[in-house]
Amino acid sequence: MNFQRGRAQEQPEINLIPMIDVLLVILIFLMITTTYSKYSGLDINLPTADAQQAQEQANEINVAVNVQGDVMVNKSAVGARDIEAISLALKRAAGGAKDPVVVISADAKATHQSVIDVMEAAQQAGLSHISFAIQNTGR
């Protein structure tokens, strides 16, 4: 006995729109939280050497900068910290040497500005060869 004679039976259907919405939200979440590796620098393997420390050359000018920013040129103190005084001391230390090398030995906690001042003074003195001394870590 069919009491619903005139009524057609509805077919059950799955509504896909909410499922698509949920999948899009999950996809957006994964795209936002995924980290992409970007390297902004170069991957460089530096060469190593077990050579002995080079002997001090006669045409080197040793400049020491301490934590307070005081400058010493060839173990003699420069009276002032300004660039002109350092440049004058570097010119005196260079004397008549041909292409002397300025070796800057700065304390690890010395200000960056004091080292830049020494480099600028070397440039004003006409000394273009600058090197930095480091402490050997014993590796």
C-alpha positions in Angstrom: 0.0 0.0 0.0 1.5 3.2 -1.1 -0.2 6.2 0.5 2.0 8.7 -1.3 0.8 7.9 -4.7 1.1 11.3 -6.3 4.3 12.3 -4.6 7.6 11.5 -6.2 10.3 10.1 -4.0 13.2 12.5 -3.6 16.7 11.1 -4.2 19.1 11.7 -1.4 22.0 13.9 -2.4 25.3 15.0 -0.9 25.8 18.7 -0.8 29.4 19.3 -2.0 29.6 23.1 -1.4 30.3 22.9 2.4 32.9 20.2 1.8 34.6 22.3 -0.9 34.6 25.3 1.5 36.3 23.2 4.3 38.9 21.9 1.9 39.7 25.5 0.7 40.1 26.7 4.3 42.5 23.8 5.0 44.4 24.5 1.8 44.8 28.2 2.7 45.8 27.3 6.2 48.5 25.0 5.0 49.8 27.5 2.5 50.1 30.2 5.1 51.8 28.0 7.8 54.2 26.3 5.5 57.7 27.8 5.6 59.6 28.1 2.4 63.4 28.1 2.7 65.0 31.1 1.1 68.7 31.7 1.3 69.7 35.3 1.0 73.4 34.7 1.3 75.9 32.4 -0.5 76.9 29.0 0.8 80.7 29.3 0.8 83.2 26.8 2.3 86.2 28.8 3.1 89.7 27.2 2.6 91.8 26.3 5.6 95.5 26.3 6.1 97.9 25.1 8.7 100.6 27.6 7.9 102.8 29.3 10.5 102.0 32.9 11.4 103.7 35.3 9.0 106.6 37.2 10.4 106.1 40.9 11.0 107.2 42.8 8.0 109.2 46.1 8.1 106.5 47.9 6.1 103.7 47.2 8.5 102.0 49.9 10.6 100.3 48.4 13.7 97.3 50.3 14.9 95.7 49.2 18.2 92.2 50.3 19.2 91.0 49.6 22.8 87.5 49.4 24.3 87.4 53.1 25.1 88.3 54.0 21.5 91.9 55.1 22.3 94.3 54.6 19.3 98.0 53.5 19.4 100.1 53.6 16.3 103.2 51.4 16.5 102.9 51.2 20.3 102.8 55.0 20.7 99.6 56.6 21.8 97.8 59.1 19.6 96.8 62.1 21.7 93.4 62.6 20.3 90.7 60.4 18.9 89.9 62.5 15.8 90.6 61.4 12.3 93.1 64.2 11.6 95.3 63.2 14.5 95.2 59.6 13.6 96.0 60.4 10.0 99.0 62.5 11.0 100.3 59.7 13.2 99.9 57.2 10.4 101.8 59.5 8.0 104.7 59.8 10.5 104.7 56.0 11.1 104.8 55.3 7.3 107.8 57.6 6.8 109.3 56.7 3.4 108.2 53.1 3.3 106.8 51.9 0.0 103.2 50.7 0.2 103.0 50.1 3.9 100.2 47.8 5.3 98.1 49.2 8.1 97.3 46.3 10.5 94.3 47.2 12.7 94.1 45.3 16.0 90.8 46.3 17.5 89.4 45.0 20.8 86.4 42.8 20.3 84.3 45.2 22.3 85.7 48.4 20.6 83.0 50.5 18.9 82.6 50.1 15.2 82.9 53.9 14.8 86.4 53.9 16.2 87.6 51.3 13.7 86.0 53.1 10.9 87.7 56.3 12.0 91.1 54.5 11.8 90.2 53.3 8.3 89.2 56.8 7.2 92.4 58.2 8.7 94.4 55.6 6.7 92.7 56.7 3.5 93.4 60.4 4.2 97.1 59.5 4.9 97.2 57.8 1.5 97.6 54.3 2.8 95.4 52.0 0.8 96.5 48.6 2.1 94.5 47.8 5.3 94.4 44.5 7.1 92.8 43.3 10.3 94.5 41.2 13.0 92.6 38.4 14.7 93.2 36.2 17.6 93.9 32.5 16.7 91.3 30.3 18.4 93.6 27.3 18.4 91.3 25.0 16.4 
